[in-house]
Amino acid sequence: MILVESVLGNVNHPSWQALLEGADLDVLRLDQWQAQKNRFRRKTEGGTELALSLERNTHLHDGDLLLWDPEARRGVVARIVLQEVMVIRLDDLLSKDPAMVVRSCVELGHALGNQHWPAVVKGNAVYVPLTVDRKVMASVMRTHAFEGISYEFLPGAEVIPYLAPHEARRLFGGADSTPHSHVHGDGPSHDHDHPHHHHHH
């Protein structure tokens, strides 16, 4: 178990790129929920168990270098994979009569709420992060067969540019919006020592 209390740098930074040329880098792969936490334990792809305990209000970014041994030229780098987002398109719905529009939107909201899916409404679209398998999400949408509503799955990285920071946080910021069943073996997901998430940007 190796304790990591701070990030050494970021491999995307030119000064590190030169240094890491040809180095042996192990990868700590995280999704965005995990990356928002500043304390957790997790194994790297090479099987090294890391215990992260970063300062409050800090979290990992893609490319953060967690460990570096200059002699052995070995290190561990964090890679963050943005999950897919379901984009529900309401454009077709808007041509229908108002009563139907209202009904469909209420039903849609109810369906999303029943699933405890966080959602961000932007323009004529609703963005829902994949908190569960996309097959499950697609079947929920099919079951309801909302008229005038279509949906597609897009990579998170493609959706982010369309969102304001607070919207991106709701979709990808995790800690406060994810159902706790998605925490995989990291012990309790509630950080009792700081119940309030202060986002300093």
Beta strands, then each sheet from edge to edge (+ up, - down):
strand 1: 2-4
strand 2: 9-10
strand 3: 24-31
strand 4: 39-43
strand 5: 49-53
strand 6: 64-69
strand 7: 74-81
strand 8: 84-89
strand 9: 120-122
strand 10: 125-129
strand 11: 150-155
sheet 1: 1+ 5+ 4-
sheet 2: 2+ 6- 7+ 3+
sheet 3: 9+ 10- 8+ 11-
end
